[in-house]
């Protein structure tokens, strides 16, 4: 029951902002930061440029999604391994 409540809470956290701000543009933080820096210091020159620019927005989204998925897999594995070790260490199977 606790997991179902937590899952519902996560869904609400994702859906409520979209419902409250219907006509909002959800841009990335990088673009907003670049705009603010341009307003504060118009003559600012970046220290270095990106090594590689993705060919399009879809590729950038794909790479971000892939990075998120890999992170979720690693976190899930670590949590699952820790839980299994705790469960089976009480029985004396794993030392």
Residue pairs with C-beta under 8 A, 6 or more apart in sequence:
37 44
38 44
54 60
54 63
85 94
88 94
89 95
